[in-house]
């Protein structure tokens, strides 16, 4: 849950609540006990949940990669976007609105999938604009480092018996601290060295969020909240990628 940083709600675990399971192709058994977290379900339900989460996450990452590639390698698109900067602000607004709507309607099928698609497209468009401001080799390096870290941290979180839910308060405090510093930087710009330190801190923070969210999607969410789980991890990856890209860019400029 990781969005510059996205809104804090995206990185908080979504508590389970009583509701009906979405209809339309859901493979969760009919006799499933609503409100039970994934870790308390039987093996088939847990595996079905994990497949859904990481299938959705893979689709989001592929769509985002396509958008970023278009922005990086198609000069016509780059020129058009820079001539119409208002579209980026629209993309940011749509991202926030669709994210809030998705959290509200996370169990309402097919509304949740429609909002998920809108959110992913708008976030991918905004991210595409950001990567177009950097050199191609830096973007590729950041992508590979991000994917490598995500895979390593995910495997560690799944295999570890450590209770990462204890990190919630520390991570939230760190996230709000980064947001506060970011707001100050808008009016009082810092030097590049300080920006590099902030980027490193951001990368460490979202590495922590990947561990935290990977643990919590099984211990705090119910099986019908697979979309929320995928979005949490997607935002963690996006923010880790942006932080690593800042680190590489600042290091090169220094």
Secondary structure as UniProt FT lines:
FT   HELIX           8..11
FT   TURN            30..31
FT   TURN            34..35
FT   HELIX           38..40
FT   HELIX           43..73
FT   HELIX           75..83
FT   HELIX           86..104
FT   TURN            105..107
FT   TURN            109..110
FT   HELIX           111..131
FT   TURN            132..133
FT   HELIX           136..159
FT   HELIX           164..167
FT   HELIX           168..187
FT   HELIX           192..219
FT   HELIX           223..225
FT   HELIX           226..253
//
